[in-house]
């Protein structure tokens, strides 16, 4: 009789350990965030409008004294605050194949898609305008297009940074891959600081509060 009781007690302990482990993994996953800044690798693209995603993550990393390391499909930096872990990713796949890097890191770190924030430029917004959404169309942006294709959904948070559409007919590509004007460069630091706050707010306060606080700024 005692051996049977011992057996069931042992089984109970194993079950409790198993469920505790699963619960901890769930909690850990919910406290992970993948922040993706879109851009193109290479010195010739470094200061172009299309690389605003890279620039925002570089600013964040510098502000928080963290550094990027070369990882699979991109450069990665980690920042931790209040029990949350932020993975900052700059894909090295070029803009049109950004989804490959995003999908890999979401799966590797078991990050839920609602904890993904993709940062990219937007021609339809005036310079520096911020628009944060929980989902949306690609709006003609090849980075968003590839991410949605590989994730098989467009229901993921995105942070669009306005670069305006001040270009002549037929000059869109040259404009997007062109460098900022002197006036824009003077205004960018203040915009970077707001972007830095948005990334922190997304993980620490949630998407809804972040949208209410920063949209339109």
C-alpha positions, -999 to 999 in steps of 0.1 A, spaced: 0 0 0 28 24 10 46 17 -23 14 27 -43 11 59 -23 48 67 -29 43 60 -66 14 84 -70 32 111 -49 62 108 -72 40 110 -103 23 141 -88 57 158 -83 67 151 -118 35 165 -132 38 196 -111 74 201 -123 63 196 -159 35 221 -157 56 246 -138 82 244 -166 56 249 -193 41 279 -175 76 295 -170 83 290 -207 50 307 -216 57 336 -193 92 340 -207 79 340 -242 54 367 -235 81 388 -220 102 387 -252 100 413 -279 114 414 -314 121 449 -326 130 449 -363 144 479 -380 143 476 -418 170 487 -441 197 476 -466 232 466 -457 262 484 -472 279 518 -467 261 532 -498 228 528 -481 237 538 -446 223 573 -446 195 569 -470 158 574 -462 150 537 -467 174 529 -438 155 547 -411 147 514 -394 185 507 -390 191 543 -378 164 541 -351 178 509 -337 214 523 -338 202 553 -318 184 530 -293 215 508 -289 238 539 -284 214 554 -259 211 522 -238 249 514 -241 243 480 -259 260 468 -290 250 447 -321 266 414 -328 266 395 -361 240 367 -359 222 346 -384 203 367 -409 213 400 -393 229 421 -365 213 416 -331 214 435 -298 196 426 -265 182 450 -240 165 440 -207 142 461 -185 117 452 -159 117 415 -167 113 420 -204 139 412 -231 141 432 -262 158 417 -293 168 444 -317 173 431 -352 188 447 -383 183 421 -411 212 415 -435 189 400 -461 182 433 -479 148 449 -478 130 426 -502 138 395 -482 133 409 -447 107 383 -438 134 355 -438 152 371 -408 119 380 -390 105 345 -393 137 329 -382 141 350 -350 104 348 -340 106 310 -342 140 307 -326 131 328 -296 95 316 -295 83 352 -296 45 357 -301 37 377 -332 19 404 -311 53 411 -296 69 419 -329 74 455 -339 86 463 -374 100 498 -381 102 512 -416 100 543 -438 67 555 -453 63 577 -484 27 585 -476 35 603 -443 52 638 -441 87 638 -428 91 626 -392 54 617 -388 49 586 -367 22 561 -373 19 529 -351 -6 502 -360 -15 467 -348 -17 455 -384 -22 468 -419 -13 464 -456 22 466 -469 14 500 -485 37 492 -514 67 487 -490 87 457 -501 99 450 -466 64 447 -451 53 428 -482 79 400 -477 74 398 -440 36 394 -444 42 368 -471 66 346 -450 46 350 -418 14 344 -437 -3 373 -420 -3 411 -420 -16 411 -384 16 423 -366 25 457 -351 43 481 -373 59 516 -367 60 537 -398 83 567 -400 73 594 -425 99 603 -452 74 624 -473 69 621 -511 88 652 -523 101 637 -555 94 642 -592 76 617 -613 97 586 -620 122 595 -592 107 575 -563 135 549 -561 162 576 -563 144 595 -536 139 566 -512 175 555 -517 187 591 -515 202 608 -484 184 632 -461 185 669 -467 204 692 -444 172 704 -429 160 668 -423 193 658 -407 189 687 -382 155 674 -372 163 637 -370 178 636 -335 146 647 -319 127 621 -340 151 594 -330 145 602 -293 108 598 -297 114 565 -316 135 554 -287 107 561 -263 82 542 -285 103 510 -285 104 510 -247 68 519 -244 58 490 -267 73 464 -245 68 480 -211 34 497 -215 18 478 -244 7 486 -279 -25 504 -271 -9 529 -248 19 534 -272 -4 541 -301 -25 566 -280 6 583 -267 27 586 -298 6 584 -330 8 617 -348 38 631 -329 
